[in-house]
Amino acid sequence: MLTAEMKQAFNTGIESIKGDVVDMMTVALPAGLAIMGIKLALQFGISFFRSIAS
């Protein structure tokens, strides 16, 4: 059976992990979105010029 102290320690650990994951996402998300945007722009641009050239 879990004691109140064990529950509190577990909760504190999980909250700490959650905070770290959210912090990592806030750092990685803008870079990931920029890379994805560049990739999509290139794909649409290539597709557009191919349709004009045909």
Predicted model as a PDB file, atoms N, CA, C, CB and O in Angstrom, pLDDT in the B-factor column:
MODEL        1                                                                  
ATOM      1  N   MET A   1       0.843  -1.182   0.000  1.00 81.00           N  
ATOM      2  CA  MET A   1       0.000   0.000   0.000  1.00 81.00           C  
ATOM      3  C   MET A   1       0.885   1.241   0.000  1.00 81.00           C  
ATOM      4  CB  MET A   1      -0.957   0.001   1.219  1.00 81.00           C  
ATOM      5  O   MET A   1       1.909   1.293   0.681  1.00 81.00           O  
ATOM      6  N   LEU A   2       0.479   2.218  -0.761  1.00 84.00           N  
ATOM      7  CA  LEU A   2       1.241   3.455  -0.842  1.00 84.00           C  
ATOM      8  C   LEU A   2       0.910   4.371   0.331  1.00 84.00           C  
ATOM      9  CB  LEU A   2       0.965   4.168  -2.169  1.00 84.00           C  
ATOM     10  O   LEU A   2      -0.249   4.566   0.698  1.00 84.00           O  
ATOM     11  N   THR A   3       1.961   4.914   0.893  1.00 94.00           N  
ATOM     12  CA  THR A   3       1.745   5.900   1.951  1.00 94.00           C  
ATOM     13  C   THR A   3       1.562   7.268   1.307  1.00 94.00           C  
ATOM     14  CB  THR A   3       2.935   5.915   2.966  1.00 94.00           C  
ATOM     15  O   THR A   3       1.809   7.448   0.115  1.00 94.00           O  
ATOM     16  N   ALA A   4       1.131   8.211   2.102  1.00 94.00           N  
ATOM     17  CA  ALA A   4       0.923   9.572   1.594  1.00 94.00           C  
ATOM     18  C   ALA A   4       2.239  10.168   1.103  1.00 94.00           C  
ATOM     19  CB  ALA A   4       0.307  10.472   2.688  1.00 94.00           C  
ATOM     20  O   ALA A   4       2.256  10.899   0.113  1.00 94.00           O  
ATOM     21  N   GLU A   5       3.346   9.860   1.791  1.00 95.00           N  
ATOM     22  CA  GLU A   5       4.647  10.390   1.377  1.00 95.00           C  
ATOM     23  C   GLU A   5       5.072   9.793   0.041  1.00 95.00           C  
ATOM     24  CB  GLU A   5       5.711  10.104   2.446  1.00 95.00           C  
ATOM     25  O   GLU A   5       5.635  10.496  -0.798  1.00 95.00           O  
ATOM     26  N   MET A   6       4.807   8.499  -0.165  1.00 95.00           N  
ATOM     27  CA  MET A   6       5.162   7.853  -1.432  1.00 95.00           C  
ATOM     28  C   MET A   6       4.333   8.440  -2.576  1.00 95.00           C  
ATOM     29  CB  MET A   6       4.948   6.319  -1.341  1.00 95.00           C  
ATOM     30  O   MET A   6       4.852   8.676  -3.668  1.00 95.00           O  
ATOM     31  N   LYS A   7       3.056   8.670  -2.323  1.00 95.00           N  
ATOM     32  CA  LYS A   7       2.204   9.266  -3.347  1.00 95.00           C  
ATOM     33  C   LYS A   7       2.687  10.664  -3.700  1.00 95.00           C  
ATOM     34  CB  LYS A   7       0.747   9.314  -2.875  1.00 95.00           C  
ATOM     35  O   LYS A   7       2.721  11.039  -4.871  1.00 95.00           O  
ATOM     36  N   GLN A   8       3.061  11.431  -2.681  1.00 96.00           N  
ATOM     37  CA  GLN A   8       3.539  12.793  -2.912  1.00 96.00           C  
ATOM     38  C   GLN A   8       4.853  12.780  -3.699  1.00 96.00           C  
ATOM     39  CB  GLN A   8       3.726  13.531  -1.572  1.00 96.00           C  
ATOM     40  O   GLN A   8       5.040  13.589  -4.608  1.00 96.00           O  
ATOM     41  N   ALA A   9       5.761  11.866  -3.352  1.00 96.00           N  
ATOM     42  CA  ALA A   9       7.036  11.769  -4.056  1.00 96.00           C  
ATOM     43  C   ALA A   9       6.801  11.370  -5.521  1.00 96.00           C  
ATOM     44  CB  ALA A   9       7.968  10.744  -3.354  1.00 96.00           C  
ATOM     45  O   ALA A   9       7.419  11.934  -6.424  1.00 96.00           O  
ATOM     46  N   PHE A  10       5.921  10.415  -5.751  1.00 95.00           N  
ATOM     47  CA  PHE A  10       5.612   9.980  -7.112  1.00 95.00           C  
ATOM     48  C   PHE A  10       4.992  11.125  -7.909  1.00 95.00           C  
ATOM     49  CB  PHE A  10       4.661   8.766  -7.092  1.00 95.00           C  
ATOM     50  O   PHE A  10       5.363  11.367  -9.057  1.00 95.00           O  
ATOM     51  N   ASN A  11       4.051  11.820  -7.292  1.00 96.00           N  
ATOM     52  CA  ASN A  11       3.396  12.944  -7.950  1.00 96.00           C  
ATOM     53  C   ASN A  11       4.412  14.038  -8.295  1.00 96.00           C  
ATOM     54  CB  ASN A  11       2.282  13.513  -7.054  1.00 96.00           C  
ATOM     55  O   ASN A  11       4.368  14.609  -9.385  1.00 96.00           O  
ATOM     56  N   THR A  12       5.314  14.321  -7.373  1.00 96.00           N  
ATOM     57  CA  THR A  12       6.344  15.334  -7.615  1.00 96.00           C  
ATOM     58  C   THR A  12       7.235  14.927  -8.783  1.00 96.00           C  
ATOM     59  CB  THR A  12       7.193  15.554  -6.351  1.00 96.00           C  
ATOM     60  O   THR A  12       7.569  15.756  -9.630  1.00 96.00           O  
ATOM     61  N   GLY A  13       7.621  13.652  -8.829  1.00 96.00           N  
ATOM     62  CA  GLY A  13       8.454  13.159  -9.923  1.00 96.00           C  
ATOM     63  C   GLY A  13       7.757  13.255 -11.262  1.00 96.00           C  
ATOM     64  O   GLY A  13       8.353  13.691 -12.247  1.00 96.00           O  
ATOM     65  N   ILE A  14       6.496  12.850 -11.305  1.00 97.00           N  
ATOM     66  CA  ILE A  14       5.735  12.899 -12.559  1.00 97.00           C  
ATOM     67  C   ILE A  14       5.543  14.343 -13.014  1.00 97.00           C  
ATOM     68  CB  ILE A  14       4.364  12.207 -12.391  1.00 97.00           C  
ATOM     69  O   ILE A  14       5.672  14.634 -14.203  1.00 97.00           O  
ATOM     70  N   GLU A  15       5.242  15.234 -12.105  1.00 97.00           N  
ATOM     71  CA  GLU A  15       5.074  16.649 -12.455  1.00 97.00           C  
ATOM     72  C   GLU A  15       6.382  17.234 -12.989  1.00 97.00           C  
ATOM     73  CB  GLU A  15       4.592  17.454 -11.229  1.00 97.00           C  
ATOM     74  O   GLU A  15       6.369  18.052 -13.908  1.00 97.00           O  
ATOM     75  N   SER A  16       7.510  16.813 -12.411  1.00 97.00           N  
ATOM     76  CA  SER A  16       8.812  17.283 -12.877  1.00 97.00           C  
ATOM     77  C   SER A  16       9.083  16.808 -14.297  1.00 97.00           C  
ATOM     78  CB  SER A  16       9.923  16.803 -11.940  1.00 97.00           C  
ATOM     79  O   SER A  16       9.558  17.576 -15.134  1.00 97.00           O  
ATOM     80  N   ILE A  17       8.781  15.542 -14.568  1.00 97.00           N  
ATOM     81  CA  ILE A  17       8.963  15.002 -15.919  1.00 97.00           C  
ATOM     82  C   ILE A  17       8.065  15.739 -16.899  1.00 97.00           C  
ATOM     83  CB  ILE A  17       8.663  13.486 -15.951  1.00 97.00           C  
ATOM     84  O   ILE A  17       8.499  16.090 -17.996  1.00 97.00           O  
ATOM     85  N   LYS A  18       6.815  15.976 -16.511  1.00 96.00           N  
ATOM     86  CA  LYS A  18       5.882  16.695 -17.383  1.00 96.00           C  
ATOM     87  C   LYS A  18       6.418  18.084 -17.718  1.00 96.00           C  
ATOM     88  CB  LYS A  18       4.497  16.807 -16.717  1.00 96.00           C  
ATOM     89  O   LYS A  18       6.356  18.517 -18.869  1.00 96.00           O  
ATOM     90  N   GLY A  19       6.934  18.765 -16.730  1.00 95.00           N  
ATOM     91  CA  GLY A  19       7.487  20.096 -16.956  1.00 95.00           C  
ATOM     92  C   GLY A  19       8.674  20.068 -17.902  1.00 95.00           C  
ATOM     93  O   GLY A  19       8.806  20.932 -18.770  1.00 95.00           O  
ATOM     94  N   ASP A  20       9.545  19.067 -17.733  1.00 96.00           N  
ATOM     95  CA  ASP A  20      10.708  18.951 -18.613  1.00 96.00           C  
ATOM     96  C   ASP A  20      10.286  18.674 -20.050  1.00 96.00           C  
ATOM     97  CB  ASP A  20      11.643  17.844 -18.118  1.00 96.00           C  
ATOM     98  O   ASP A  20      10.851  19.245 -20.983  1.00 96.00           O  
ATOM     99  N   VAL A  21       9.301  17.805 -20.238  1.00 96.00           N  
ATOM    100  CA  VAL A  21       8.835  17.471 -21.587  1.00 96.00           C  
ATOM    101  C   VAL A  21       8.214  18.697 -22.252  1.00 96.00           C  
ATOM    102  CB  VAL A  21       7.812  16.312 -21.540  1.00 96.00           C  
ATOM    103  O   VAL A  21       8.463  18.957 -23.429  1.00 96.00           O  
ATOM    104  N   VAL A  22       7.417  19.441 -21.513  1.00 95.00           N  
ATOM    105  CA  VAL A  22       6.799  20.650 -22.064  1.00 95.00           C  
ATOM    106  C   VAL A  22       7.877  21.668 -22.436  1.00 95.00           C  
ATOM    107  CB  VAL A  22       5.800  21.268 -21.050  1.00 95.00           C  
ATOM    108  O   VAL A  22       7.783  22.319 -23.476  1.00 95.00           O  
ATOM    109  N   ASP A  23       8.902  21.808 -21.588  1.00 95.00           N  
ATOM    110  CA  ASP A  23       9.997  22.728 -21.903  1.00 95.00           C  
ATOM    111  C   ASP A  23      10.720  22.312 -23.177  1.00 95.00           C  
ATOM    112  CB  ASP A  23      10.988  22.796 -20.741  1.00 95.00           C  
ATOM    113  O   ASP A  23      11.053  23.163 -24.002  1.00 95.00           O  
ATOM    114  N   MET A  24      10.968  21.013 -23.348  1.00 95.00           N  
ATOM    115  CA  MET A  24      11.639  20.536 -24.560  1.00 95.00           C  
ATOM    116  C   MET A  24      10.775  20.778 -25.792  1.00 95.00           C  
ATOM    117  CB  MET A  24      11.974  19.042 -24.435  1.00 95.00           C  
ATOM    118  O   MET A  24      11.287  21.134 -26.853  1.00 95.00           O  
ATOM    119  N   MET A  25       9.469  20.586 -25.654  1.00 94.00           N  
ATOM    120  CA  MET A  25       8.574  20.801 -26.794  1.00 94.00           C  
ATOM    121  C   MET A  25       8.551  22.265 -27.199  1.00 94.00           C  
ATOM    122  CB  MET A  25       7.158  20.328 -26.462  1.00 94.00           C  
ATOM    123  O   MET A  25       8.525  22.574 -28.390  1.00 94.00           O  
ATOM    124  N   THR A  26       8.559  23.169 -26.230  1.00 94.00           N  
ATOM    125  CA  THR A  26       8.530  24.594 -26.567  1.00 94.00           C  
ATOM    126  C   THR A  26       9.813  25.021 -27.260  1.00 94.00           C  
ATOM    127  CB  THR A  26       8.311  25.436 -25.310  1.00 94.00           C  
ATOM    128  O   THR A  26       9.811  26.000 -28.006  1.00 94.00           O  
ATOM    129  N   VAL A  27      10.911  24.307 -27.030  1.00 93.00           N  
ATOM    130  CA  VAL A  27      12.162  24.614 -27.724  1.00 93.00           C  
ATOM    131  C   VAL A  27      12.155  23.997 -29.118  1.00 93.00           C  
ATOM    132  CB  VAL A  27      13.375  24.103 -26.914  1.00 93.00           C  
ATOM    133  O   VAL A  27      12.568  24.643 -30.082  1.00 93.00           O  
ATOM    134  N   ALA A  28      11.693  22.755 -29.235  1.00 95.00           N  
ATOM    135  CA  ALA A  28      11.790  22.026 -30.499  1.00 95.00           C  
ATOM    136  C   ALA A  28      10.678  22.375 -31.484  1.00 95.00           C  
ATOM    137  CB  ALA A  28      11.771  20.549 -30.233  1.00 95.00           C  
ATOM    138  O   ALA A  28      10.890  22.296 -32.694  1.00 95.00           O  
ATOM    139  N   LEU A  29       9.518  22.754 -31.003  1.00 95.00           N  
ATOM    140  CA  LEU A  29       8.385  22.977 -31.890  1.00 95.00           C  
ATOM    141  C   LEU A  29       8.615  24.070 -32.927  1.00 95.00           C  
ATOM    142  CB  LEU A  29       7.186  23.316 -31.082  1.00 95.00           C  
ATOM    143  O   LEU A  29       8.331  23.839 -34.103  1.00 95.00           O  
ATOM    144  N   PRO A  30       9.112  25.241 -32.557  1.00 94.00           N  
ATOM    145  CA  PRO A  30       9.324  26.269 -33.595  1.00 94.00           C  
ATOM    146  C   PRO A  30      10.308  25.822 -34.680  1.00 94.00           C  
ATOM    147  CB  PRO A  30       9.833  27.555 -32.953  1.00 94.00           C  
ATOM    148  O   PRO A  30      10.092  26.094 -35.861  1.00 94.00           O  
ATOM    149  N   ALA A  31      11.369  25.147 -34.290  1.00 94.00           N  
ATOM    150  CA  ALA A  31      12.337  24.671 -35.279  1.00 94.00           C  
ATOM    151  C   ALA A  31      11.698  23.622 -36.178  1.00 94.00           C  
ATOM    152  CB  ALA A  31      13.589  24.092 -34.586  1.00 94.00           C  
ATOM    153  O   ALA A  31      11.896  23.643 -37.393  1.00 94.00           O  
ATOM    154  N   GLY A  32      10.942  22.717 -35.600  1.00 94.00           N  
ATOM    155  CA  GLY A  32      10.276  21.683 -36.385  1.00 94.00           C  
ATOM    156  C   GLY A  32       9.270  22.266 -37.359  1.00 94.00           C  
ATOM    157  O   GLY A  32       9.175  21.821 -38.503  1.00 94.00           O  
ATOM    158  N   LEU A  33       8.524  23.255 -36.912  1.00 96.00           N  
ATOM    159  CA  LEU A  33       7.554  23.899 -37.803  1.00 96.00           C  
ATOM    160  C   LEU A  33       8.241  24.632 -38.945  1.00 96.00           C  
ATOM    161  CB  LEU A  33       6.681  24.871 -37.019  1.00 96.00           C  
ATOM    162  O   LEU A  33       7.764  24.611 -40.080  1.00 96.00           O  
ATOM    163  N   ALA A  34       9.360  25.279 -38.645  1.00 96.00           N  
ATOM    164  CA  ALA A  34      10.097  25.985 -39.698  1.00 96.00           C  
ATOM    165  C   ALA A  34      10.631  24.994 -40.733  1.00 96.00           C  
ATOM    166  CB  ALA A  34      11.261  26.804 -39.091  1.00 96.00           C  
ATOM    167  O   ALA A  34      10.537  25.245 -41.935  1.00 96.00           O  
ATOM    168  N   ILE A  35      11.180  23.889 -40.283  1.00 96.00           N  
ATOM    169  CA  ILE A  35      11.705  22.883 -41.214  1.00 96.00           C  
ATOM    170  C   ILE A  35      10.580  22.306 -42.053  1.00 96.00           C  
ATOM    171  CB  ILE A  35      12.433  21.757 -40.453  1.00 96.00           C  
ATOM    172  O   ILE A  35      10.737  22.127 -43.261  1.00 96.00           O  
ATOM    173  N   MET A  36       9.443  22.011 -41.426  1.00 97.00           N  
ATOM    174  CA  MET A  36       8.303  21.461 -42.162  1.00 97.00           C  
ATOM    175  C   MET A  36       7.776  22.481 -43.168  1.00 97.00           C  
ATOM    176  CB  MET A  36       7.181  21.039 -41.190  1.00 97.00           C  
ATOM    177  O   MET A  36       7.410  22.104 -44.282  1.00 97.00           O  
ATOM    178  N   GLY A  37       7.729  23.744 -42.809  1.00 97.00           N  
ATOM    179  CA  GLY A  37       7.271  24.788 -43.718  1.00 97.00           C  
ATOM    180  C   GLY A  37       8.170  24.923 -44.935  1.00 97.00           C  
ATOM    181  O   GLY A  37       7.689  25.081 -46.056  1.00 97.00           O  
ATOM    182  N   ILE A  38       9.469  24.861 -44.714  1.00 97.00           N  
ATOM    183  CA  ILE A  38      10.413  24.935 -45.832  1.00 97.00           C  
ATOM    184  C   ILE A  38      10.223  23.738 -46.756  1.00 97.00           C  
ATOM    185  CB  ILE A  38      11.871  24.992 -45.317  1.00 97.00           C  
ATOM    186  O   ILE A  38      10.226  23.885 -47.978  1.00 97.00           O  
ATOM    187  N   LYS A  39      10.061  22.562 -46.176  1.00 97.00           N  
ATOM    188  CA  LYS A  39       9.869  21.346 -46.975  1.00 97.00           C  
ATOM    189  C   LYS A  39       8.599  21.440 -47.817  1.00 97.00           C  
ATOM    190  CB  LYS A  39       9.808  20.107 -46.062  1.00 97.00           C  
ATOM    191  O   LYS A  39       8.609  21.113 -49.003  1.00 97.00           O  
ATOM    192  N   LEU A  40       7.511  21.885 -47.202  1.00 97.00           N  
ATOM    193  CA  LEU A  40       6.259  22.012 -47.942  1.00 97.00           C  
ATOM    194  C   LEU A  40       6.352  23.075 -49.031  1.00 97.00           C  
ATOM    195  CB  LEU A  40       5.120  22.342 -46.992  1.00 97.00           C  
ATOM    196  O   LEU A  40       5.829  22.882 -50.129  1.00 97.00           O  
ATOM    197  N   ALA A  41       7.003  24.182 -48.744  1.00 97.00           N  
ATOM    198  CA  ALA A  41       7.162  25.229 -49.746  1.00 97.00           C  
ATOM    199  C   ALA A  41       7.949  24.725 -50.944  1.00 97.00           C  
ATOM    200  CB  ALA A  41       7.852  26.445 -49.140  1.00 97.00           C  
ATOM    201  O   ALA A  41       7.610  25.025 -52.089  1.00 97.00           O  
ATOM    202  N   LEU A  42       8.996  23.962 -50.679  1.00 97.00           N  
ATOM    203  CA  LEU A  42       9.771  23.401 -51.784  1.00 97.00           C  
ATOM    204  C   LEU A  42       8.938  22.412 -52.592  1.00 97.00           C  
ATOM    205  CB  LEU A  42      11.034  22.715 -51.256  1.00 97.00           C  
ATOM    206  O   LEU A  42       8.986  22.423 -53.822  1.00 97.00           O  
ATOM    207  N   GLN A  43       8.184  21.567 -51.921  1.00 96.00           N  
ATOM    208  CA  GLN A  43       7.347  20.602 -52.635  1.00 96.00           C  
ATOM    209  C   GLN A  43       6.305  21.299 -53.495  1.00 96.00           C  
ATOM    210  CB  GLN A  43       6.661  19.662 -51.650  1.00 96.00           C  
ATOM    211  O   GLN A  43       6.117  20.935 -54.656  1.00 96.00           O  
ATOM    212  N   PHE A  44       5.626  22.294 -52.941  1.00 96.00           N  
ATOM    213  CA  PHE A  44       4.622  23.025 -53.706  1.00 96.00           C  
ATOM    214  C   PHE A  44       5.255  23.800 -54.852  1.00 96.00           C  
ATOM    215  CB  PHE A  44       3.852  23.974 -52.798  1.00 96.00           C  
ATOM    216  O   PHE A  44       4.689  23.867 -55.943  1.00 96.00           O  
ATOM    217  N   GLY A  45       6.433  24.388 -54.611  1.00 95.00           N  
ATOM    218  CA  GLY A  45       7.117  25.132 -55.654  1.00 95.00           C  
ATOM    219  C   GLY A  45       7.542  24.245 -56.797  1.00 95.00           C  
ATOM    220  O   GLY A  45       7.354  24.600 -57.960  1.00 95.00           O  
ATOM    221  N   ILE A  46       8.111  23.097 -56.487  1.00 95.00           N  
ATOM    222  CA  ILE A  46       8.525  22.160 -57.531  1.00 95.00           C  
ATOM    223  C   ILE A  46       7.314  21.673 -58.304  1.00 95.00           C  
ATOM    224  CB  ILE A  46       9.290  20.968 -56.928  1.00 95.00           C  
ATOM    225  O   ILE A  46       7.346  21.603 -59.532  1.00 95.00           O  
ATOM    226  N   SER A  47       6.257  21.339 -57.601  1.00 94.00           N  
ATOM    227  CA  SER A  47       5.039  20.870 -58.252  1.00 94.00           C  
ATOM    228  C   SER A  47       4.469  21.949 -59.164  1.00 94.00           C  
ATOM    229  CB  SER A  47       3.998  20.451 -57.209  1.00 94.00           C  
ATOM    230  O   SER A  47       4.041  21.650 -60.279  1.00 94.00           O  
ATOM    231  N   PHE A  48       4.455  23.186 -58.711  1.00 93.00           N  
ATOM    232  CA  PHE A  48       3.938  24.301 -59.497  1.00 93.00           C  
ATOM    233  C   PHE A  48       4.747  24.484 -60.785  1.00 93.00           C  
ATOM    234  CB  PHE A  48       3.961  25.594 -58.666  1.00 93.00           C  
ATOM    235  O   PHE A  48       4.171  24.598 -61.867  1.00 93.00           O  
ATOM    236  N   PHE A  49       6.069  24.511 -60.672  1.00 93.00           N  
ATOM    237  CA  PHE A  49       6.894  24.711 -61.855  1.00 93.00           C  
ATOM    238  C   PHE A  49       6.829  23.525 -62.804  1.00 93.00           C  
ATOM    239  CB  PHE A  49       8.326  24.964 -61.451  1.00 93.00           C  
ATOM    240  O   PHE A  49       6.939  23.703 -64.017  1.00 93.00           O  
ATOM    241  N   ARG A  50       6.655  22.336 -62.284  1.00 92.00           N  
ATOM    242  CA  ARG A  50       6.487  21.176 -63.156  1.00 92.00           C  
ATOM    243  C   ARG A  50       5.178  21.274 -63.944  1.00 92.00           C  
ATOM    244  CB  ARG A  50       6.517  19.877 -62.331  1.00 92.00           C  
ATOM    245  O   ARG A  50       5.116  20.907 -65.117  1.00 92.00           O  
ATOM    246  N   SER A  51       4.137  21.775 -63.278  1.00 92.00           N  
ATOM    247  CA  SER A  51       2.846  21.894 -63.976  1.00 92.00           C  
ATOM    248  C   SER A  51       2.923  22.973 -65.058  1.00 92.00           C  
ATOM    249  CB  SER A  51       1.705  22.223 -62.969  1.00 92.00           C  
ATOM    250  O   SER A  51       2.281  22.843 -66.099  1.00 92.00           O  
ATOM    251  N   ILE A  52       3.684  24.016 -64.833  1.00 92.00           N  
ATOM    252  CA  ILE A  52       3.836  25.061 -65.846  1.00 92.00           C  
ATOM    253  C   ILE A  52       4.694  24.560 -67.001  1.00 92.00           C  
ATOM    254  CB  ILE A  52       4.458  26.330 -65.231  1.00 92.00           C  
ATOM    255  O   ILE A  52       4.402  24.859 -68.158  1.00 92.00           O  
ATOM    256  N   ALA A  53       5.735  23.813 -66.709  1.00 88.00           N  
ATOM    257  CA  ALA A  53       6.663  23.341 -67.737  1.00 88.00           C  
ATOM    258  C   ALA A  53       6.033  22.274 -68.646  1.00 88.00           C  
ATOM    259  CB  ALA A  53       7.921  22.781 -67.080  1.00 88.00           C  
ATOM    260  O   ALA A  53       6.471  22.087 -69.782  1.00 88.00           O  
ATOM    261  N   SER A  54       5.034  21.596 -68.158  1.00 75.00           N  
ATOM    262  CA  SER A  54       4.424  20.505 -68.957  1.00 75.00           C  
ATOM    263  C   SER A  54       3.491  21.027 -70.006  1.00 75.00           C  
ATOM    264  CB  SER A  54       3.672  19.542 -68.064  1.00 75.00           C  
ATOM    265  O   SER A  54       2.903  20.245 -70.754  1.00 75.00           O  
TER     266      SER A  54                                                      
ENDMDL                                                                          
END                                                                             
